[in-house]
Amino acid sequence: MESNKRQGPPYSVDIPKGKADEPSWLRVAAIAIVGFVVGVAWPKVAGVRIGPNAPSEAVAAHAKEQAKEQKEQQAAAEASASASSGNVPSVSANVPSSAGAPAVQPANAPDILVKGGILLGCRTSGGELIKGMACGPIAFDAIVQPRMKKLSQCAAAQGAEGKFGVIFNLDFNSNKTGFTLGKNSTVKDPDGLLTCLKQSFESVSLSAVSHEHPTYSLLYNANFVSKVSTGSSPSARSNTPAAPAEPAGTATQIMWEVAIVRDKPRTGQVVARLPRGTNVRLGASQDGGWYQVKYGESFANEGWLYRAAIGK
């Protein structure tokens, strides 16, 4: 038994007393400083952002970027406008305001003189073909003449000279107007003029035109006179006496619904009103397109008639 006993020094236990059992505050402070440097101070010193920006900071940064981009775009636009203004002439002075401003007349636009329409014929509801004035009156001049005069603004009319004839085919059943180029046209681009004329009739309705038969055909002639060749405006040329279009004594018919006869040209007193189809005998013509005419029974009465009323 004695041989089994453990041999060695006896055990001892040390129990600290007093301040010997307290932690070392120097070590705690050293660990705290190291932790602060590593966890807080180092990202700021190195410029590393560990967490996301606060919402207010992100919004402010985005606003600054937008403001910078807008300034750059504005500066680029101003630089471009400044560079182009010296090379490109301004055209704003030549463009009229759209608020009620009149259309600008091209410099080489011709003067256009439109004669009254010549009634070629009509067709009755039963299909019978009637020629000329036997069809009865139809008031279409007021629709055609102003539109043909406005052809001076058409590109095909610039510098044009000569005659432009158009046959208007009116179909009151379908409320449509057909166009046929007259064989007597001598202008350089009659097809281009006809295209412009068709466009001006796109919104025209025949419902307001008084008529007796369902279809009519009328011929209208317009004379294009270049301002370049004449070197004067219509007002300047109006002082030049016009040569008679017809020999004195030639008989013709009234083309207007009602033609006014005056005792002297332009401002004279009204002495008669002649309905369409009335025969008159032409005399001498005078300044401004007025004709001396004889009318009535045996052509005993005399007066002055404007040329358009007899299709001149």
Secondary structure, 3 states (H helix, E strand, C coil): CHHHCCCCCCCCCCCCCHHHHCCCHHHHHHHHHHHHHHHHHHHHHHCCCCCCCCHHHHHHHHHHHHHHHHHHHHHHHHHHHHHHHCCCCCCHHHCCCCCCCCCCCCCCCCEEEECCCEEEEEECCCCCEEEHHHHCCCCCHHHHHHHHHHHHHCHHHCCCCEEEEEEEEEECCCCEEEEEECCCCCCCCHHHHHHHHHHHCCCCCCCCCCCCCCEEEEEEEEEEECHHHHCCCHHHHCCCCCCCCCCCCCEEECCCCEEEEECCCCCCCEEEEEECCCEEEEEEEECCCEEEEEECHHHCEEEEEEHHHHCC
